[in-house]
Amino acid sequence: MIKLDTVSVGRQVTVEELSSTDIVRERMLALGLTKGAKIEVIRKGPSGDPTIYNIRGAMIALRKEEASLVNVLDA
């Protein structure tokens, strides 16, 4: 298992679990970050943060500290 923030641009991964709690966890679940969801890394910002992800057809921007709370597996 790896953290979402370490995945390279162009790769696709699958959500395994969230390490977040409380409101951050609820926000991530509302964005579609549920177990089994496929995520594609689209591009990183100029300074490497935030990163744009394709999650269930929606483009979502997550900061590094948020993405580090998502554990993923290779798709």
Secondary structure, DSSP 8 states (H G I E B T S, - for coil): -EEGGG--TT-EEEEEEE---HHHHHHHHHTT--TT-EEEEEEE-TTS-SEEEEETTEEEEE-HHHHTTEEEEE-
